[in-house]
Amino acid sequence: MRIFFGILIGICLTIGATYISDSAKNGPGAAKIVNWEIVSEDSKWLSTTLQDGLGRLTGHPREP
């Protein structure tokens, strides 16, 4: 159980550090590591897919 918790903490720290690093870069020539607009779109898609799947499993479909 500790190993999974450690992996989860590591993932969160990596994403958080990357976000902070990208947020600190300003200016016209600043190259960001991650395109956060695409991450936002993908996370919305993943969230919707997971909600739909959970709704099918429990018999409570998601409202549109």
C-alpha positions in Angstrom: 0.0 0.0 0.0 2.9 2.4 0.8 4.4 1.9 -2.7 1.1 3.0 -4.4 0.8 6.0 -2.1 4.4 6.9 -2.9 3.8 6.6 -6.6 0.7 8.8 -6.3 2.6 11.4 -4.4 5.4 11.3 -7.0 3.0 11.9 -9.8 1.3 14.8 -8.1 4.7 16.4 -7.2 5.9 16.0 -10.8 2.8 17.6 -12.3 2.8 20.3 -9.7 6.4 21.2 -10.3 5.9 21.3 -14.0 2.9 23.6 -13.7 4.7 26.0 -11.3 7.7 26.0 -13.7 5.5 26.8 -16.7 3.6 29.5 -14.7 6.9 31.3 -13.9 7.8 31.6 -17.6 6.4 34.8 -19.0 7.3 36.8 -22.1 7.1 36.4 -25.9 9.9 33.9 -26.2 9.2 31.8 -23.2 8.9 28.1 -24.1 6.6 26.2 -21.9 7.0 22.5 -21.2 3.3 21.6 -21.4 0.5 22.9 -23.5 -2.0 23.3 -20.6 -5.0 23.9 -22.9 -4.7 20.5 -24.4 -4.2 19.0 -20.9 -7.5 20.7 -19.9 -9.4 19.3 -22.9 -8.0 15.8 -22.3 -8.8 15.9 -18.6 -12.4 16.9 -19.4 -12.7 14.0 -21.8 -11.3 11.6 -19.3 -13.6 12.9 -16.6 -16.7 12.5 -18.8 -15.6 9.1 -19.9 -15.1 7.9 -16.3 -18.5 9.4 -15.2 -20.3 7.7 -18.1 -18.6 4.3 -17.3 -19.4 4.6 -13.6 -23.0 5.5 -14.4 -23.3 2.4 -16.6 -21.9 0.2 -13.8 -24.2 1.6 -11.1 -27.2 2.0 -13.3 -27.4 5.8 -12.9 -26.6 7.4 -16.2 -25.1 10.9 -16.2 -27.5 13.8 -17.0 -26.5 15.7 -20.2 
